[in-house]
């Protein structure tokens, strides 16, 4: 049995067909006896809730600068999205466990930087509770809000949350389900495969920006910490990734055919 972490981007969640495909992917992976953990973002809904309260925002190096007045909007958005994902999975007879990262100090963090405000840098994932839920046949659905040693809540970038969770659970693969068809080149076409050296070059030459820059950094982190395959793809293509062939961008030392073969045998 192997474990797959699916990170669902907030932008992908705006497309209901993506949600349905993610549910179908979970069904397929469960049929192959794989364990699954879902981590989700919430960018567009957070934006909506901030606008409703007249709160402006900005980003620094792909992460949202977070103030104390934003935290209620961020938590509200995450809870709503978490409920939506669990509802769709439950409709498909898949048992889930709703988790907010600060519960039982699942995601322990510290302040990332003065510039980012209440954005957390992950120190530790307390994976014991996740393993217990997985052993019960449940799928944890995790909202990325962390907590520091004093009990203060912090906004956690969902890509970093997914990467740290994948590493702590010794996941075989991490899949970023986004609203893009992969990591794109200068012509807007997806790279089929990227090595860590190639990702370093993209970062150094500013070939990735904003949210994709953060993803590139988390991909490096994950692969260097023994997650075998990291994929970036459009949420609507996630079933094709596991069932049919190479879609999106595969960041791994292995070829896709080797990866697909290993998934079939669990």
Secondary structure, 3 states (H helix, E strand, C coil): CCEEEEEECCCHHHCHHHHHHHHHHHHHHHHCCCEEEEEECCHHHHHHHHHHCCCCCCEECCEECECHHHHHHHHHHHHHHHHHHHHHHHHCCCCEEEEECCHHHCEEEEECCCCCECEEEEEEECCHHHHHHHHCCCEEEEECEEECCCCCEEECCHHHHHHHHHHHCCCCEEEEEECCCCCECCCCCECCEECHHHHHHHHHCCCCCHHHHHHHHHHHHHHHCCCCEEEEEEHHHHHHHHHCCCCCEEEECCCHHHHHHHHHHC
